[in-house]
């Protein structure tokens, strides 16, 4: 399983990192960046074909306008699961009710 985080959005750019969930209290070497993620409510979108670019577009053009939710500040995640040739993905976006 591979995780990527999208964070520090400026309107024109964002940071993108490959990451892994670590148990609380585990120390990591200083050469690594640690991204703390607060408790949030997440909208999670599954993409069985792992075409996350198309899924991002659909989330913002179809789901958000009709969902009754809005995005809140926080990192967004792309999750990749499976084996080569049989990969699926997820997008996690922090949200709140309008």
N, C-alpha and C positions, 0 to 999 in steps of 0.2 A: 504494500500500500504506500502510495506517495501522496503527500500533502503539499500544496503550495498556498502561500498567503499573499494577498494583495492588500496593501495598507499605505498609510500616509499619502492619501489622494490630495492632489493640489488643484484639480480641475483639468490640468493638461498632462499630468503624469502621476505615477504611483510607484511604490517599491513592490518588488515581487521576489519572494524567497521560497526556496524549497525548505520544508520544515517537517518536524515530527513531534507528536504529542509526547511530553515527558511527564513522568509522575511528579507530583508536588514534592518539593524539597530536594530533588536530584540536582546536584551541581554539575554544570557543564564548563568546559574549558573557556577561558576568556576570549579566545580567538573566534568564538561563535557568537552570533547575535541572538538575544533572547527576546521574544515577543510575548508580552503578557496579554492574555485575552480575558476581558471581564465577562461576567455572567450576562448573557444576552438571550433574546428570543431569536431563533434562526428560522428562516425559510430555506428549505432544503429541496433541491431540484435534481432528480436522477436523470441521467442520460445514458441509456443502455449501449449506444453506439460510440460513446465518448466524444461526440462532436460538440465540445463545450463552447466553441465560438458561436455556433447557431443557437445554442441554449441561452447564452448571455443575451443575445438579441431578443429572443422570445420572452425571456423574463421581463425585460424592460419595456418591450412594445406590447405584450399581451397580458402578462400576469399582474404587474404592478398597477396598470390603469384600472383593472377590474377587481382587485383582490381585497380592498379595504385596508391594506397595509402600506406602510411607507418605510423606506430604508432609514436606518439610524447609523450614526458614526460608529465605526468599528471595522476590524479587518474582515475581508471576504476570503473564502477559501475555495480552492478547487481540490477535489479528492479524486484520485485515480486508483482503481482496483483491478485486479485480474492479472492475466498473463499476456505476453505479446500475441496479438491476433484476437484476443478475447478480453478486451479492456472495456470497462464502463467507468463513468465518472459522475461526480456530483458537484454542484455549486452550492455553497452555504453563504447566505447574505443575512446580516443582522437587521431585524425589522421591529416595528411596533404598530399597533392598531392606529388608524387615523382617528 
